[in-house]
């Protein structure tokens, strides 16, 4: 397989070097159709590889918390994209060989395959295998005419074509299946931008969508005739108000032993010149005006850093690991320090590098932040963690994974 794919890669590389301007219009169209068909066939191969790796547990063996997380690190995918690949690979492998063959033959696209697989599964449940086979044929034929969005709309009435006698009863089952898919596909992604802002994207199920609208719609209305904010800006400000209200209730659960609060970090030089710009414990940057505004209505825990970014002094709220030391870990590590993990500080435990039971002390130089999965993994694997010369953690992989055992670091939480 690897040799065949390498030959295909060489052939594609040669095509990429071919001057498109020298081709006739008919040749360009034929090449486009061929490229598209090859792309779908490669997608089928990719899904088969993902399914096999997932079944073997390769991701967890190499320290990742899931195959999706491993794919993100390996292929530089977003987590939602990686999860969709894993889910579709499982669906095509376990219950829809006909859909897989259609994708392998280049007759349908990956997005169409997802629609067809969902629909065939629903028909199988409602009307049996014979109707499911008919539905597959009809949907593959439709896929040659309609894009995935329209194909999904048409698929809601597929039983009218393959099993009209039970179409009405099955419509209810289809709605229930759609509800299950909504639960499966729900997600919310927070992507940090280079300037410290966050991009929100995701899919909410119907119930959560209703809750969100009920919460922000009353706060999204214009405040008066002079309100110049766009609708999108008003919704943004409404979401901010909802978060502030939630924090003020004091009823949010603790995270890692700390109550929900805002922590602002500044350098020693900035502190000596009075309050300047600040950094939240999530790594996001704030302007001086925003820091001053937050200080009016939030408990501020000051943390003074040296030029190398190491904590020098920490404001005290409580003693032991849940207080100043944990704050130091958050400021230094920014989240789970294991390579490739993007879990935030509030999901993490404090791990003793030299185990406390073996005489290790509870100090910043003997601690590292790890999410639950990687905390367990580190205790039960051949990975090792240590502090490098600059005071930041690095992880040494086992020899079976990397014979050179080159130390690795987490780059998802870097502040610079």
N, C-alpha and C positions, 0 to 999 in steps of 0.2 A: 504493500500500500504506500509506504513512504517513498519508494522509488517512483511509483506511478505518479504520485502527487508532485514529486520534484520535477519530473518531465513536463507535467502540465504547467507547473510554475514557470519553467524555462520557456515554454511555448507562449504563455501569456506575456512574459517579459518581452519576448521578441515582438509580439503584437503591439505592445505599448510603445515600442520604438518606431513602429511603422507610421509614416506620415499620413494622417487622415485626409489632408487636403488633396492628396493624389488619388483618392478613391472616388468612384462615381457615386451618385446618390443612391442607386440601387444597391451597390456594394456596402455603403454605409448602413443602410437599413437592414440588410441581411446580416451584417456584422453585429449590429445592435441586438437583433433578435437572438443570434447565437450566444452572445455574451450574457444576455438575460437568462437564457435556458441553462447555460453552464453555471451561472450564479445560483440558480435554484437547485441544480444537481449537487453542487458543492455544499449548499446548505443542508441537504439531506445527509451527506457524508459527515458534515460537522455535527449534526444532531446525533448521529449514530455514535460518533466518538465520545461526545459528551455523555450520552446515556451509559456507555460502557465504563467510562472513568467514574461516573457517579455511582454505578453499581459496585465497582471495586473499592469504593471508599478512598480513592487516591487523594482527594482534597483534605480529608481529616487526617490521613496518614502524614501529610506534609505540613500539618499545623493549622490549616484553615478551618474556620468554624462551619463552612458549608461549601458545596461545589460552586454555588453562585459567587461567594467571596473569592474562592480560588480562581475562578474565571475572570473576575474583575482584575485581580493582580496579574494573572498570566496574559490575558488578552487586552488589558486596558479598557474593559467595558464598564458601563455604569451598572450598578447593582440591579435596577429594574430590568435592564436588557439581559443581564446574565440570568436572572430568575426566569424570565420568559423563555430563554433557550432551554434551561433545565426542565421546566414544566412541559414545554412542547416535546422535548426529546422523550420524556416519560410517557406522554399521551400517545405519541406515534408508535412507541415501542410496545406498549402494553395492550392497546385496544384498537388500533386503526392501521393495520398493515396496508390496506388499500390506499389510504391517504399518503402513507409513506412512499408507496410505489409511484403514485401520481407526482409527488414532489421529486423523487429520484429521476423520473422520466422527463422532468422539466415542464410538465403540463400545468402546474400551479405554482404560486409563490408561497413563501413562508407564511405571510399574513393570511393568504387564502387558506393555507393548510390548517391554520389555527381555527378559522371559522368553520371549515368543513369538519374537522375533527370534533369540535364541540357539538355541531349539529348531528353528525352521524351517531355520536354517543347518546344524544337525547332521543333520536329515532330508535336506536337499539333498545333503549329502556322502555320506550312507549309502545313500540309496534313489533319488536323482534328483529332477528338478523336478516330475514329476507327483505323487509322494508328498508333496513339500514343499507343493504347492498344497493338497492334501487336509489336510495337517497344519495349515496356516494357517486353513482354514475351521473345523476342529474346535476349535482353540485359541481362536479369536475367539468361538465359541459358548460354550466353557467360561468365557471371561473374563467373560461376562455372569452367571455363577453363583459364581465362585470368586475369592478374593483372590490377589495375586501369589505368596504363599508356598505356598498349596495348589496353585495353577496350576503352579508349578515342580515340585512333587512329582508331579503327574499327568503332566506333560510327559515324565518319564523313561520312561514306557511308551507314548508316543504311537504308536510303530511297531506296537504290537499292534492299533491301530485303522486305520492307513493302509497298512501293509505288513507283515502278520503273517508272511509267509514269510521275512523277513530280520530279524525283531525281535531274536532272540538274538544274532546276529552284530553287529547295530547297537548293542546294549547296551554292548558293549565300546568301540565308537567314541564312544558318548555319554559314557562315563567319561573317555575321552581328551580329549574336548571340554571336559568339566567341569574337567579338570586344566589345560587351556589358559586357561579363564576364571579359574581360581584364580590363575594367574600374572599374568594381565592385571589383575585386581581387587585384587591385594595392595597394601596401603599402610599407613602408620603416621603418624598426625597427632599432633603435640604442640601443644596449645593453652594458652597462658599465661593464667592467671586473674588477676583484679585484685589478689589478695593475694600474687602471686608463685608460687603453686603451678601445676602442670601437669596438664592433663587429657589422658589418653592414649586414643585411639580408633583403630580401624583393623581391617583384615582380614588375617590371616596365612594363607599357604598351608599345606597339610597338613604339609609337611616342617618349615617354620619353627615351626609350632604344636607339633610333636613335640619340636623342640629346646628351645623355651621351657619346655614342661612338664618335660622331662628335667632342665632346669637349675634350675627354681624349686620343683618339687614336693618334693624332699628338704629344701629349706630352708623350706617352708611348713608343715611339721608343727608342732603345738603343742610347745613346749619342756618342758612338764610340766603337772601338774594345776592349777597356779596361773596358767597362761598365759590371760589374759583377752582376748587379741586376737581380733577377728572373723576369719573366713576371708579376707575381702578385705584386712584389715590385714596378715595374715600373708603373703599374696602380694605385697603392696607391699614389705614388709620383705625378702622373699626377692629381689625384683628389685633392691633397693638392694644387697644382699649380692653378687649376681652382678656388678653394675657395679663394686663395690669390688674384687672379685677380678680382674676384667678389667684395671682400672687398675694393680693391683699387679704384674701380669705384666711390665709394661714392654715388651710386644711389640705394643702398638697402633700403627698408622701415625701419622706426624706429620701435623699439619694446619697448613698455612701456615707450615711451618718450625718449629713448636713441638710438643713432645711433649705427650701427654695429661696435663693437670694442672688443678688448681683455682686460680683467681686470685680473691682477695678484695679489694674496694676499700672504703676508708673516707675520710671527709673529714679535713681537717687538724685541725679542732676536735675531732672524735671521737678522732683519734689522740693529740692533746695531752692528752685526758682519759682516756687508756688505751683499750684495745680496746673498741669498741662494736659496734653492728650493722654488717653488711657486705653488699656486693652482689657476686654472682658476675659473671664476664665475659659470661655469657649474659643478664644483666639481672635475674636472680632475686634476691630479698632473703632474707637469713638473719638469724635472731635472734643476739644475742650468745652465747648458749649453743651454738648450732650452729657459729658461727665458732670458738669455743674448742675444740670437739670436733674439728673438721676440722684445726685447727692441731696437734693431737697426732699426726696421722698423714698430713700432707701437706706438700709443699714450698710455702710461702707466698711469693708475689711481691708485695711491698707497692706500692701506687700511691697517692700523695697528690694529692687534687684541690683546686682552688680553689673558692670559692663558686659560680662560674659553671659548674662541672663540667669545667674544663680541666685536664689533667694538669700538675702542678707538678714532680713528681719521680718517677722510676721506678726500682724495684729492678733491678739488672743481672744478667742470666743469661748473655747473650752480646751481642756487638756487632752493629751494622748493622741492616738492616731487619727481620730475623727476630726481633730481641729487643725492646729497650725501645721503639723506634719503633712496631713492630707492636702492642705492648701499648697504647701511647697511642692508636693508631687504633681498636683494639677498644673501648677505654673511651669514646672520643668518638663513634664511629659506630654501634657495637653490632651491625653486620652490613653487608650490602651497602647502601650509601647511596643507590642509585638509587631514585627514587620508585616505590612500589608493590612493591618486592622485599622478601621476608621471609627471604632466605637468611642463615644465621648466619655469624659471623666465620670459622669454620674452613673455610668453603667459598669464602672471598674472597681476592683478590689486593690488594696495595697499588699503587695507581695514582698516578703523578706528575701533578699538575694541570698544571704547566708541565713539559713532558717533559724528562727527564734528558738526553736526547741534544741538546736545544736549550739546555742550560745550567741547567735547573732543579735545585735542590738537593734532597737527601734529608732532609726535615724534616717535622714535623707540619703546618706551615702550607702545605706543598706536596704533601700526600698525602691520599688518600681510599680507603676500602675499597670494592671492587667484586667481585661474583661473576664467574665466568668469562664468562658470557653478556654481562653489561652492561659488562665490561671491553672485550670485543671490539666491542660495539655503540658504545661511546663513541669508540673509535679510528676507527670507520668510518661515522660518522653526523655529523649537524649539531648534535647535542646538545653543550652546553658545561657545565662544572662550575666552580664557584668557591666560596670560603669567604665566608659572610655576615659581617656585623658582629659576630655573637655567636660566631664561630669555628667554626660548623658548616657542612657542605657543602650547597649548593643547586644545582639543575640547571636550566639554561635550555633549554626545548624549541626545536626548529627552527621557523621562521616558518610553514612549511606545515602544521604540526600545531597551532600556537597563534600566530595573527598578532600577539597582544599580547606574546608571549614572556614570560609571567609565570613567575618562578622557582618551581620545585617542590621539595618536600622529601620525604624518607622518614619516615613516621610509625609504621612497624611496630617500630622499635627504640627508641622514646622511653622514657627511664627515669623520667620524671615525668609 
